[in-house]
């Protein structure tokens, strides 16, 4: 049974669990800031000691209890498993969970920027950040793949991403879904491509499932460098690592499209170097044998095309009608799904080395 949590309730709860000291509260060193999305989120900051990000299920939010429990399962498994150092480096520290209250307490990074904001503030797409993402994802995918046999699979759905079945279920997404459904029905190539990707789905690791720039944080290190942290593991599942990698590529493309001044076409040249840098680092760190690299990249790009449908749907959720920018995202998505091999050259800017 979940209950509504207030900032005052939360402070008392954290004191009872030993996560805050009464003295720090009395001295005014603790601040709680509430922000609500699907869950009630709280940032708990203080002068000394760990700072917390607290997720609490909203009682009236359909499905949020299940996804939060999946995230809790993920954190518990990742924290306890000795072979998952590469994953633990990427995620916030886990402090506490309470299934009765629908609560998860993890590490807060108060001075971090998500990569969407980082790109906006720098007005650039730095290749070193792209390599940081590639290296981190590769280490995490490699460590979870090797430990997959020890995972209790019953706690994860083990299903292909829902967007690969969007042409069958778009009516579930309200007006935004209806707009996308009209386009999917107008172009049968969408359905054929999505059916093929779903049929070929090859689970080989524990994946994030909702990889995007908003969920990737650039965190400054004491030595002046930076590290990557990934948050929002609610859709973590046993799946295909290439889905996460494809989601990163689509993040570059859709960020470029949705921020472009024009609407009939877009210049993707600014994001081609970081996409190449990401893929280069990912293939080296995983590693992917050179003879398999082109086929993996083609599959990754195809998944990027499918993931763009999800981005379009998410964008339309906050818009009154189909915008020209979203229409362009859908057009690029269709072009990719029709010919992923050509998209490797034209969109990512990589020439193939080995094709069977």
Secondary structure as UniProt FT lines:
FT   HELIX           7..16
FT   TURN            17..18
FT   HELIX           22..26
FT   TURN            27..28
FT   STRAND          30..36
FT   STRAND          40..46
FT   STRAND          52..56
FT   TURN            59..60
FT   TURN            62..63
FT   HELIX           64..80
FT   TURN            82..83
FT   HELIX           85..88
FT   TURN            89..90
FT   STRAND          94..98
FT   TURN            99..102
FT   STRAND          103..107
FT   TURN            110..111
FT   STRAND          113..114
FT   HELIX           115..122
FT   HELIX           127..147
FT   HELIX           148..150
FT   HELIX           153..155
FT   HELIX           162..165
FT   HELIX           166..169
FT   HELIX           170..173
FT   HELIX           174..186
FT   HELIX           188..199
FT   STRAND          205..207
FT   HELIX           213..215
FT   STRAND          216..220
FT   TURN            222..223
FT   STRAND          226..230
FT   TURN            234..235
FT   STRAND          237..239
FT   HELIX           241..258
FT   HELIX           269..286
FT   HELIX           290..316
FT   TURN            317..318
FT   HELIX           324..338
FT   HELIX           340..343
FT   HELIX           344..348
//
